[in-house]
Amino acid sequence: MSTHAKTRDALAIAHHYDVSNEFYALFLDPLMVYTCAYYREPDGTLAQAQADKLELVCRKLRVAPGESLLDIGCGWGSLAIWAAQHHGARAHGVTLSKAQADYAAARISALGLGDRCRVEHLDLRDLPDSARYDKIAAVGVIEHVGIPNYPAFFGRVHAMLKPGGLYLNHGITHGFHWKPTSQTEFLTRHVFPNGELASLTETLVEMERSRFEILDVECLRLHYARTCRHWVERLQAHADEARAIVGERTYRTWLLYLTCSVVAFETSSIGLYQVLLQKHGDRTRGDAPATRETIYRR
């Protein structure tokens, strides 16, 4: 990948995620999770649903004490911190957003997790070739990779995964017969400069081409519709504070984008899937559990 491409990606991420940590804190949950929540209860709160999502990811990956976990595009460090704090993992997060990395580093220090959790302002492609992990997660990352880069991305993840390891990909998809609209043009121009979605089948094909076996696929589309609705409500409730931090234009842009997202997820024009994978033919640690019982047991 060229230096130009890395610079472009970093600028695109900064455009969206470096708006202001204080701005995002107005509508996100206390853990600062900016991806689809998981509502186990019909009337569950955003905070509980995001904690349940982090736990769901760790359970699907079967994170165990002492295992190494890489969180690609880790945001404000929520998953890495959760895995270290609640599962005893040695967690490493990387993000292209300096604001996110600084926030995560301060939170890790405050929680006393510095001996087993770290977040770096770093491009995945700049990790050393020798980097290896027991478990890898990419939550809300594939949307920024670019479809032509899928082979390189999944190939890199495959190379970094230790024998017997697991990889979880959590990302938005669009319908198979999707066509560009004024809404997608707005999002690309004003919200996600490098955003690009593929269909689920297209994504799974590239995963298999990268020599992964697909162990589990779960649709969380309705969970994301509800998550975005909660974000909209919280942002509207803090409208004056938001305007004071980022100005009228950014406030209205984010409010429109989140509202459009609610409609898009509710009408299934876009979807959200978690896909669990292992290296094809890898039986180093035996077969995966035959059911999901251990994942959902309280």
C-alpha positions as CSV (number, residue, x, y, z in Angstrom):
1,M,0.0,0.0,0.0
2,S,1.5,3.3,-1.0
3,T,2.4,6.1,1.4
4,H,-0.2,8.3,-0.4
5,A,-2.9,5.8,0.4
6,K,-1.9,5.7,4.0
7,T,-2.0,9.5,4.2
8,R,-5.4,9.6,2.5
9,D,-6.8,7.0,4.9
10,A,-5.4,8.8,8.0
11,L,-7.0,12.1,6.8
12,A,-10.3,10.4,6.1
13,I,-10.4,8.9,9.6
14,A,-9.3,12.2,11.2
15,H,-12.1,14.0,9.3
16,H,-14.7,11.8,11.1
17,Y,-13.2,10.7,14.4
18,D,-11.1,13.7,15.4
19,V,-14.1,16.0,15.5
20,S,-13.9,16.1,19.3
21,N,-13.9,13.5,22.0
22,E,-16.2,15.8,24.0
23,F,-18.7,15.9,21.1
24,Y,-18.9,12.1,20.8
25,A,-19.2,11.8,24.6
26,L,-22.5,13.7,24.3
27,F,-24.3,10.9,22.5
28,L,-22.2,7.7,23.0
29,D,-22.4,5.5,26.1
30,P,-19.9,5.9,29.1
31,L,-17.6,3.3,27.5
32,M,-17.4,5.4,24.3
33,V,-18.4,2.6,21.9
34,Y,-19.1,3.9,18.4
35,T,-20.4,0.7,16.8
36,C,-23.6,-1.4,16.9
37,A,-24.8,-2.3,20.5
38,Y,-26.4,-5.6,21.4
39,Y,-29.8,-5.3,23.1
40,R,-30.4,-8.4,25.2
41,E,-33.4,-6.8,26.9
42,P,-36.4,-5.3,25.0
43,D,-36.1,-2.0,26.9
44,G,-32.4,-2.1,27.5
45,T,-30.3,1.0,27.9
46,L,-27.6,2.0,25.5
47,A,-25.0,1.7,28.2
48,Q,-26.0,-1.9,29.0
49,A,-26.3,-2.9,25.4
50,Q,-22.8,-1.6,24.6
51,A,-21.3,-3.5,27.5
52,D,-23.2,-6.6,26.3
53,K,-21.8,-6.1,22.8
54,L,-18.3,-6.0,24.1
55,E,-18.9,-9.2,26.1
56,L,-20.5,-10.8,23.1
57,V,-17.4,-10.2,21.0
58,C,-15.1,-11.6,23.7
59,R,-17.2,-14.7,24.1
60,K,-17.4,-15.4,20.4
61,L,-13.6,-15.1,20.2
62,R,-13.4,-17.2,23.4
63,V,-10.8,-14.8,24.8
64,A,-8.9,-16.5,27.7
65,P,-6.6,-15.1,30.3
66,G,-3.1,-14.4,29.0
67,E,-4.1,-14.6,25.3
68,S,-3.0,-11.8,23.0
69,L,-5.8,-9.8,21.3
70,L,-5.5,-7.3,18.5
71,D,-8.3,-4.8,18.1
72,I,-8.0,-3.2,14.6
73,G,-9.4,0.2,14.4
74,C,-10.0,0.2,18.2
75,G,-11.7,3.5,18.5
76,W,-11.5,4.9,22.0
77,G,-10.2,1.5,23.3
78,S,-13.4,0.1,24.7
79,L,-13.0,-3.5,23.4
80,A,-9.3,-3.7,24.2
81,I,-10.0,-2.4,27.7
82,W,-12.9,-4.8,28.2
83,A,-10.9,-7.8,27.1
84,A,-8.1,-6.9,29.4
85,Q,-10.3,-6.0,32.4
86,H,-12.9,-8.8,32.2
87,H,-11.1,-11.6,30.4
88,G,-7.4,-11.1,31.4
89,A,-6.3,-10.7,27.8
90,R,-3.1,-9.0,26.7
91,A,-4.9,-6.5,24.5
92,H,-3.4,-4.3,21.8
93,G,-5.5,-1.7,19.9
94,V,-4.5,0.4,16.9
95,T,-6.3,3.4,15.5
96,L,-5.7,6.0,12.8
97,S,-7.2,8.7,15.1
98,K,-4.8,10.5,17.4
99,A,-7.7,11.9,19.5
100,Q,-9.0,8.3,20.1
101,A,-5.5,7.0,20.9
102,D,-4.8,9.7,23.4
103,Y,-8.2,9.2,25.1
104,A,-7.7,5.4,25.3
105,A,-4.2,5.8,26.7
106,A,-5.5,8.1,29.5
107,R,-8.3,5.7,30.3
108,I,-6.0,2.6,30.4
109,S,-3.7,4.5,32.8
110,A,-6.6,5.5,35.0
111,L,-7.8,1.9,35.2
112,G,-4.3,0.6,36.0
113,L,-4.3,-1.7,33.0
114,G,-1.1,-0.5,31.5
115,D,0.6,-3.9,32.1
116,R,-1.8,-5.7,29.8
117,C,-3.5,-3.2,27.6
118,R,-2.2,-0.6,25.1
119,V,-3.6,1.5,22.3
120,E,-1.4,3.0,19.6
121,H,-1.9,5.7,17.0
122,L,-0.8,3.4,14.3
123,D,-1.8,2.1,10.8
124,L,-2.4,-1.7,10.8
125,R,-0.1,-1.9,7.8
126,D,2.8,-0.5,9.9
127,L,2.7,-3.4,12.4
128,P,5.8,-5.5,12.1
129,D,5.6,-8.5,9.8
130,S,6.4,-10.7,12.8
131,A,3.3,-9.6,14.8
132,R,1.1,-12.6,15.8
133,Y,-2.0,-12.7,18.0
134,D,-4.3,-15.4,19.5
135,K,-7.4,-13.4,18.7
136,I,-8.1,-10.6,16.3
137,A,-11.2,-8.3,16.1
138,A,-12.1,-5.7,13.5
139,V,-15.3,-4.0,14.7
140,G,-16.6,-1.3,12.4
141,V,-13.4,-1.3,10.3
142,I,-14.3,-3.0,7.0
143,E,-16.4,0.0,6.0
144,H,-13.1,2.0,5.7
145,V,-10.9,-0.6,4.0
146,G,-12.2,-0.2,0.4
147,I,-13.4,-3.2,-1.6
148,P,-10.3,-3.4,-3.8
149,N,-8.2,-3.7,-0.6
150,Y,-10.2,-6.6,0.8
151,P,-7.6,-9.3,-0.4
152,A,-4.7,-7.4,1.2
153,F,-6.6,-6.7,4.4
154,F,-7.9,-10.2,5.0
155,G,-4.5,-11.6,3.9
156,R,-2.8,-9.5,6.5
157,V,-5.2,-10.6,9.3
158,H,-4.7,-14.3,8.2
159,A,-0.9,-13.9,8.5
160,M,-1.1,-12.3,11.9
161,L,-3.4,-15.0,13.4
162,K,-1.7,-17.7,15.4
163,P,-2.5,-21.4,14.8
164,G,-5.8,-22.1,16.5
165,G,-6.7,-18.4,16.6
166,L,-10.0,-16.8,15.8
167,Y,-10.9,-13.6,13.9
168,L,-14.2,-11.6,14.3
169,N,-15.2,-9.2,11.6
170,H,-18.1,-6.9,12.6
171,G,-19.2,-4.6,9.8
172,I,-22.0,-2.9,7.8
173,T,-23.1,-4.3,4.4
174,H,-25.4,-3.1,1.7
175,G,-27.9,-5.1,-0.3
176,F,-26.7,-7.2,-3.2
177,H,-28.4,-5.0,-5.8
178,W,-27.4,-1.7,-4.1
179,K,-27.0,1.4,-6.2
180,P,-25.6,4.8,-5.3
181,T,-28.1,7.4,-4.1
182,S,-28.1,11.0,-2.9
183,Q,-27.9,9.7,0.6
184,T,-24.7,7.8,-0.1
185,E,-23.2,10.8,-1.9
186,F,-23.9,13.0,1.1
187,L,-22.3,10.4,3.5
188,T,-19.2,10.1,1.3
189,R,-18.8,13.9,0.9
190,H,-19.5,15.1,4.4
191,V,-19.3,12.2,6.8
192,F,-17.2,9.2,5.7
193,P,-14.8,10.3,2.9
194,N,-13.3,6.8,2.5
195,G,-16.5,4.8,3.3
196,E,-17.3,1.9,1.0
197,L,-19.7,-1.0,1.6
198,A,-19.9,-4.4,0.0
199,S,-22.7,-7.0,0.1
200,L,-22.4,-9.8,2.7
201,T,-21.8,-12.4,0.0
202,E,-19.0,-10.4,-1.6
203,T,-17.3,-10.0,1.7
204,L,-17.6,-13.7,2.6
205,V,-16.1,-14.7,-0.8
206,E,-13.1,-12.5,-0.1
207,M,-12.7,-14.1,3.3
208,E,-12.7,-17.6,1.8
209,R,-10.3,-16.5,-0.9
210,S,-8.0,-15.5,1.9
211,R,-8.1,-19.0,3.2
212,F,-10.5,-18.5,6.1
213,E,-13.2,-20.9,7.2
214,I,-16.4,-19.2,8.2
215,L,-17.6,-20.5,11.5
216,D,-20.5,-18.3,12.3
217,V,-22.5,-15.4,10.8
218,E,-25.0,-13.3,12.8
219,C,-27.2,-10.4,11.6
220,L,-27.5,-7.5,14.1
221,R,-29.3,-5.1,11.7
222,L,-32.2,-4.3,14.1
223,H,-29.7,-3.8,16.9
224,Y,-27.9,-1.1,14.9
225,A,-31.2,0.6,14.0
226,R,-32.0,0.9,17.7
227,T,-28.4,2.0,18.5
228,C,-28.6,4.8,16.0
229,R,-32.0,5.8,17.3
230,H,-30.5,6.1,20.8
231,W,-27.6,8.2,19.5
232,V,-30.0,10.5,17.7
233,E,-32.1,11.0,20.9
234,R,-29.0,11.6,23.0
235,L,-27.5,14.1,20.5
236,Q,-30.8,16.0,20.3
237,A,-30.9,16.2,24.1
238,H,-27.5,17.8,24.1
239,A,-28.0,20.0,21.0
240,D,-26.8,23.3,22.6
241,E,-23.7,21.6,24.0
242,A,-23.0,20.0,20.7
243,R,-23.3,23.3,18.8
244,A,-20.9,25.0,21.3
245,I,-18.3,22.3,20.7
246,V,-18.4,21.7,16.9
247,G,-20.7,24.3,15.5
248,E,-24.1,24.3,13.8
249,R,-22.9,22.7,10.6
250,T,-21.3,19.6,12.1
251,Y,-24.1,19.2,14.6
252,R,-26.7,19.1,11.8
253,T,-24.6,16.9,9.6
254,W,-24.1,14.3,12.3
255,L,-27.8,14.5,13.3
256,L,-28.9,13.9,9.7
257,Y,-26.4,11.1,9.1
258,L,-27.5,9.3,12.3
259,T,-31.2,9.8,11.5
260,C,-30.6,8.4,7.9
261,S,-28.8,5.5,9.4
262,V,-31.8,4.6,11.6
263,V,-34.1,4.5,8.5
264,A,-31.5,2.6,6.4
265,F,-31.1,-0.2,9.0
266,E,-34.9,-0.4,9.8
267,T,-35.7,-0.7,6.1
268,S,-32.8,-3.2,5.5
269,S,-31.1,-1.1,2.8
270,I,-28.0,-1.7,4.8
271,G,-27.2,-4.5,7.3
272,L,-24.8,-5.4,10.1
273,Y,-23.1,-8.8,10.4
274,Q,-20.7,-10.4,12.8
275,V,-18.6,-13.1,11.1
276,L,-16.4,-15.5,13.1
277,L,-13.5,-17.1,11.3
278,Q,-10.5,-19.3,11.7
279,K,-7.8,-20.4,9.3
280,H,-9.1,-23.0,6.9
281,G,-8.2,-26.5,7.9
282,D,-6.8,-25.3,11.3
283,R,-7.6,-27.8,14.0
284,T,-4.8,-26.8,16.4
285,R,-7.2,-26.3,19.3
286,G,-9.8,-28.7,18.1
287,D,-13.2,-28.0,16.6
288,A,-15.3,-24.9,17.5
289,P,-18.2,-25.5,19.8
290,A,-21.2,-27.1,18.0
291,T,-23.7,-24.6,19.5
292,R,-23.9,-21.0,20.6
293,E,-24.9,-22.0,24.2
294,T,-21.7,-20.8,25.9
295,I,-21.9,-17.5,24.1
296,Y,-25.4,-16.6,25.4
297,R,-25.4,-18.1,28.8
298,R,-25.4,-15.4,31.5
